Amino acid sequence: MTVMVGLTSPDEYPKITSDWRHVLREPSLSAYEIFQSEMRPISDEIDARNSVRRFVNFDTHPDFVMLSVFS
């Protein structure tokens, strides 16, 4: 099983902050822009908290959260 997963998994996964407009039915919807704009303050807050931590945490950082597009 491990070999199969290693052979079929991509080297890089899409992220929440990736541009997803190409898969939307209506790419011009404002909901997508609102979602992206709401991710920026979350990223900034996590960066600010990580700047004073001894052990940084990126588990929920929008720039590092990976999504699986496999079914």
Backbone bond lengths (Angstrom), bond angles and torsions (degrees), N, CA, C in turn:
res aa  C-N    CA-C-N  psi(-1)  N-CA   C-N-CA  omega(-1)  CA-C   N-CA-C  phi
1 M - - - 1.459 - - 1.533 110.82 -
2 T 1.313 117.69 -40.94 1.458 121.32 -178.55 1.522 111.37 -61.63
3 V 1.319 117.05 -40.43 1.459 120.26 179.68 1.514 110.38 -63.84
4 M 1.328 117.57 -42.86 1.457 121.72 -179.79 1.527 110.62 -62.75
5 V 1.308 117.30 -43.97 1.462 120.68 179.20 1.525 109.84 -64.11
6 G 1.321 117.03 -42.64 1.459 120.50 179.70 1.510 112.95 -63.63
7 L 1.323 117.02 -33.95 1.459 120.62 -179.02 1.524 113.09 -79.54
8 T 1.322 116.72 -27.53 1.458 119.97 -175.28 1.525 113.97 -101.92
9 S 1.315 118.33 -9.15 1.464 121.57 -179.52 1.523 110.55 -82.89
10 P 1.324 117.13 140.16 1.469 119.52 178.02 1.528 110.87 -73.64
11 D 1.317 116.12 159.21 1.461 120.82 176.87 1.522 111.60 -73.27
12 E 1.308 116.09 -28.38 1.458 120.75 -178.54 1.527 109.22 -134.45
13 Y 1.314 116.63 133.45 1.454 122.12 -179.57 1.529 110.04 -100.92
14 P 1.325 117.60 148.80 1.473 119.33 174.37 1.528 110.06 -66.84
15 K 1.297 115.93 154.17 1.464 121.87 -178.59 1.519 109.76 -116.70
16 I 1.305 115.51 165.56 1.462 120.39 177.20 1.527 110.24 -58.48
17 T 1.324 117.00 -36.75 1.458 120.42 -177.44 1.526 113.03 -83.57
18 S 1.325 117.10 0.96 1.469 119.81 176.30 1.526 109.68 -66.97
19 D 1.305 116.29 158.76 1.459 121.15 178.58 1.531 108.89 -80.92
20 W 1.324 115.41 112.31 1.470 121.66 -176.22 1.528 112.97 -104.02
21 R 1.310 118.00 8.65 1.470 119.48 -175.25 1.522 113.01 -59.74
22 H 1.308 117.71 -28.26 1.467 120.61 -178.00 1.533 112.82 -68.29
23 V 1.331 118.68 -16.53 1.466 120.71 178.80 1.528 113.01 -104.96
24 L 1.315 117.23 -2.65 1.459 120.77 -179.95 1.526 110.61 -83.08
25 R 1.319 115.94 144.84 1.467 119.81 176.86 1.514 111.09 -66.32
26 E 1.317 115.43 -38.42 1.465 120.70 178.29 1.534 108.55 -126.97
27 P 1.325 117.46 86.83 1.467 120.93 -175.62 1.522 114.88 -60.22
28 S 1.308 117.72 -18.99 1.462 119.78 -177.49 1.533 112.88 -87.94
29 L 1.318 118.92 2.64 1.465 121.13 179.84 1.524 110.90 -61.73
30 S 1.300 116.20 141.76 1.461 120.42 -178.90 1.531 111.96 -73.87
31 A 1.325 118.20 -19.21 1.468 120.90 -179.46 1.522 111.05 -59.62
32 Y 1.319 116.98 -37.45 1.466 120.45 179.40 1.525 110.68 -66.18
33 E 1.314 117.18 -43.78 1.464 121.20 178.53 1.525 111.04 -64.61
34 I 1.322 116.54 -39.16 1.467 120.45 178.08 1.522 109.73 -63.35
35 F 1.325 116.61 -44.82 1.460 120.89 178.83 1.531 110.81 -58.93
36 Q 1.323 116.78 -47.34 1.465 120.48 -179.98 1.538 111.13 -62.95
37 S 1.323 116.58 -39.86 1.464 119.28 -179.86 1.532 111.52 -69.04
38 E 1.332 117.69 -28.86 1.459 120.97 177.07 1.526 111.95 -75.02
39 M 1.305 117.74 -21.83 1.463 121.50 178.61 1.528 111.66 -74.84
40 R 1.331 117.21 -30.97 1.473 120.71 -177.49 1.530 113.16 -61.02
41 P 1.338 119.36 -48.55 1.478 118.75 178.46 1.534 112.63 -63.96
42 I 1.318 116.89 -32.68 1.462 119.75 177.66 1.526 109.46 -64.99
43 S 1.320 116.61 -44.53 1.469 120.91 177.18 1.523 110.87 -59.68
44 D 1.332 116.30 -45.03 1.464 120.71 -178.91 1.528 111.38 -63.62
45 E 1.321 116.92 -40.90 1.470 121.27 179.74 1.528 110.88 -64.90
46 I 1.312 117.20 -43.90 1.467 120.55 179.11 1.523 109.95 -65.35
47 D 1.333 117.16 -41.49 1.472 120.46 177.52 1.534 110.81 -60.68
48 A 1.326 116.78 -42.90 1.469 120.83 -179.92 1.525 111.23 -63.74
49 R 1.318 116.78 -43.32 1.465 119.67 179.23 1.522 111.65 -68.55
50 N 1.330 116.64 -36.52 1.458 119.86 179.63 1.526 111.94 -69.48
51 S 1.318 116.94 -24.79 1.470 119.76 -177.55 1.531 112.36 -67.12
52 V 1.322 117.81 -20.18 1.464 120.73 179.89 1.527 112.56 -111.34
53 R 1.312 117.38 0.37 1.460 120.72 179.81 1.518 111.50 -88.70
54 R 1.315 114.41 147.07 1.459 118.87 173.66 1.524 110.13 -72.78
55 F 1.325 116.30 -43.50 1.462 122.01 178.13 1.525 107.99 -113.00
56 V 1.319 116.90 108.68 1.460 120.07 -176.92 1.519 110.81 -74.25
57 N 1.317 114.86 156.74 1.456 120.97 -177.77 1.530 108.54 -132.38
58 F 1.319 115.71 122.67 1.459 121.29 178.40 1.526 111.83 -116.94
59 D 1.331 117.55 15.65 1.463 120.81 -175.10 1.519 113.57 -57.37
60 T 1.327 117.19 -36.51 1.469 120.18 -177.94 1.523 112.70 -114.05
61 H 1.318 116.95 11.41 1.464 121.04 -179.83 1.534 109.01 -70.71
62 P 1.330 118.41 125.47 1.466 120.86 -177.66 1.530 114.88 -57.40
63 D 1.327 117.69 -26.33 1.460 119.76 178.83 1.525 112.96 -77.14
64 F 1.326 116.97 -15.60 1.448 120.30 -175.92 1.526 114.23 -117.35
65 V 1.332 117.20 -13.19 1.463 119.82 179.25 1.511 108.19 -68.70
66 M 1.325 116.32 126.47 1.456 120.54 -179.07 1.523 109.31 -101.62
67 L 1.291 115.31 146.43 1.459 122.11 176.81 1.508 109.27 -114.09
68 S 1.294 116.00 143.58 1.455 119.17 174.60 1.512 108.54 -99.13
69 V 1.310 116.19 131.15 1.456 120.33 178.56 1.527 111.33 -106.78
70 F 1.328 115.54 13.31 1.463 120.34 178.58 1.513 109.38 -86.57
71 S 1.312 116.03 149.60 1.460 118.76 177.30 1.501 110.56 -104.24
